[in-house]
Amino acid sequence: MYSNIQLADLRGGPFIVDEIIDMPGTDDRRQDWIRLVQTKDHVFYIVNLERASERDYEAAVRSDVKVTINALKESDKKDKRIHLIFSHLDKSKWSTRDPADVGNIIQDDNFIRQVYESMETEEVSGYIYTANLMGESSFMQLLQSIVDDCQA
């Protein structure tokens, strides 16, 4: 767990992130995940685009998102949204595309569309982000987009 993280280099900042809890996507931690989804202010789910064509990985992501949607629906915080972060853009099939366009392009991908539409079907709002989390510029753009959306 990380706490009191200062984001000083963002437009409108500085901002303080109270805490970040990184959860492994394993079944033995699922109940911990559900509890955090229900009690924390924001939910971020990271999807590795490099693995997006692996059937087992796709099934695990769909299952996790369904569990997350159900936990949100049972939460007292009904206006909370899921922030889906599609990472490893640089290692994905979209690596040669302009990063500014990828957010719109990936929504045409069958797997990603299914994940996003599952949120809409369940009437849970969310945001989609794409990023190469290893590149500082892409990471800072991701953080700025998240801050902007959280303030909207």
C-alpha positions as CSV (number, residue, x, y, z in Angstrom):
1,M,0.0,0.0,0.0
2,Y,1.2,3.5,-0.8
3,S,-0.2,6.6,0.9
4,N,-0.1,10.4,0.7
5,I,1.3,10.5,-2.8
6,Q,1.8,14.1,-4.1
7,L,1.1,14.8,-7.7
8,A,2.5,18.2,-8.2
9,D,3.2,18.3,-11.9
10,L,-0.4,18.0,-13.0
11,R,-2.6,20.9,-14.3
12,G,-4.7,22.2,-11.4
13,G,-2.5,20.6,-8.8
14,P,-0.9,19.8,-6.6
15,F,-3.1,16.8,-5.7
16,I,-2.7,14.3,-2.9
17,V,-3.6,10.6,-3.4
18,D,-4.6,9.3,0.0
19,E,-3.7,5.8,-0.8
20,I,-3.1,3.3,-3.6
21,I,-3.7,-0.4,-2.9
22,D,-2.3,-2.7,-5.6
23,M,-4.2,-6.0,-5.6
24,P,-3.1,-9.2,-7.4
25,G,-5.7,-10.6,-9.6
26,T,-5.8,-13.9,-7.8
27,D,-8.8,-15.8,-6.5
28,D,-7.5,-15.9,-2.9
29,R,-7.7,-12.1,-2.8
30,R,-11.1,-11.7,-4.4
31,Q,-13.0,-11.0,-1.2
32,D,-10.4,-8.3,-0.3
33,W,-11.0,-6.8,-3.7
34,I,-14.8,-6.7,-3.3
35,R,-14.4,-5.0,0.1
36,L,-12.1,-2.4,-1.3
37,V,-14.4,-1.8,-4.3
38,Q,-17.3,-1.2,-1.9
39,T,-15.5,1.1,0.5
40,K,-12.9,3.1,-1.4
41,D,-13.7,6.2,-3.4
42,H,-12.3,5.1,-6.8
43,V,-11.9,1.8,-8.6
44,F,-9.1,1.2,-11.1
45,Y,-8.7,-2.0,-13.0
46,I,-5.6,-2.5,-15.2
47,V,-5.8,-4.6,-18.3
48,N,-2.6,-5.7,-20.0
49,L,-3.1,-5.1,-23.7
50,E,-0.2,-7.3,-24.5
51,R,-2.2,-10.3,-23.2
52,A,-5.6,-9.1,-24.6
53,S,-5.7,-11.9,-27.2
54,E,-5.1,-14.7,-24.7
55,R,-8.4,-16.5,-24.1
56,D,-7.7,-17.4,-20.4
57,Y,-6.7,-13.8,-19.7
58,E,-9.8,-12.4,-21.5
59,A,-12.0,-14.7,-19.4
60,A,-10.3,-13.7,-16.2
61,V,-10.7,-10.0,-17.0
62,R,-14.4,-10.4,-17.9
63,S,-14.9,-12.3,-14.6
64,D,-13.1,-9.7,-12.6
65,V,-15.1,-6.9,-14.2
66,K,-18.3,-8.7,-13.5
67,V,-17.4,-9.2,-9.8
68,T,-16.4,-5.5,-9.6
69,I,-19.7,-4.4,-11.2
70,N,-21.6,-6.5,-8.7
71,A,-19.6,-5.1,-5.8
72,L,-20.2,-1.5,-7.0
73,K,-23.9,-2.2,-7.3
74,E,-24.0,-3.4,-3.7
75,S,-21.9,-0.4,-2.5
76,D,-23.4,2.7,-0.8
77,K,-21.4,4.8,-3.3
78,K,-23.8,4.5,-6.3
79,D,-22.1,7.2,-8.4
80,K,-18.7,5.6,-8.2
81,R,-17.2,4.6,-11.6
82,I,-14.8,2.0,-12.8
83,H,-11.6,3.3,-14.4
84,L,-10.3,0.7,-16.9
85,I,-6.7,1.3,-17.7
86,F,-5.4,-0.6,-20.7
87,S,-1.7,-0.7,-20.2
88,H,1.3,-2.0,-22.2
89,L,0.1,-0.2,-25.3
90,D,3.7,-0.3,-26.6
91,K,3.6,-4.1,-26.6
92,S,0.1,-4.5,-28.1
93,K,-1.2,-4.9,-31.6
94,W,-1.9,-1.1,-31.5
95,S,1.7,-0.2,-30.8
96,T,2.2,1.5,-34.2
97,R,-0.9,3.6,-33.9
98,D,-0.9,7.2,-32.6
99,P,-1.4,6.9,-28.8
100,A,-3.9,9.8,-28.9
101,D,-6.2,7.7,-31.2
102,V,-5.8,4.3,-29.5
103,G,-8.5,5.0,-26.8
104,N,-11.1,5.3,-29.5
105,I,-9.7,2.5,-31.8
106,I,-9.5,-0.2,-29.1
107,Q,-13.2,0.1,-28.4
108,D,-13.7,-1.6,-31.8
109,D,-11.9,-4.6,-30.5
110,N,-14.4,-7.4,-29.7
111,F,-12.9,-8.2,-26.2
112,I,-12.6,-4.6,-25.1
113,R,-16.1,-3.7,-26.4
114,Q,-17.5,-6.7,-24.5
115,V,-15.9,-5.5,-21.2
116,Y,-17.1,-1.9,-21.7
117,E,-20.6,-3.0,-22.7
118,S,-20.9,-5.2,-19.7
119,M,-20.6,-2.0,-17.6
120,E,-23.2,-0.3,-19.7
121,T,-25.6,-3.2,-19.5
122,E,-25.3,-3.2,-15.7
123,E,-25.7,0.6,-15.6
124,V,-22.3,1.1,-14.1
125,S,-20.4,4.1,-15.5
126,G,-16.8,4.0,-16.3
127,Y,-13.8,5.4,-18.2
128,I,-11.3,3.9,-20.5
129,Y,-7.7,4.9,-20.6
130,T,-4.8,3.6,-22.7
131,A,-1.2,4.0,-21.6
132,N,2.3,2.8,-21.9
133,L,3.0,2.8,-18.1
134,M,6.7,2.5,-18.8
135,G,6.9,5.9,-20.5
136,E,6.8,9.0,-18.3
137,S,5.0,11.1,-20.8
138,S,2.2,8.6,-21.3
139,F,2.0,8.0,-17.6
140,M,1.7,11.7,-16.9
141,Q,-1.0,12.0,-19.5
142,L,-2.8,9.1,-17.9
143,L,-2.7,10.7,-14.5
144,Q,-4.0,14.0,-15.9
145,S,-6.9,12.3,-17.6
146,I,-7.8,10.4,-14.4
147,V,-7.6,13.6,-12.3
148,D,-9.8,15.5,-14.9
149,D,-12.4,12.7,-14.9
150,C,-12.5,12.4,-11.2
151,Q,-13.2,16.1,-10.9
152,A,-15.9,16.0,-13.6
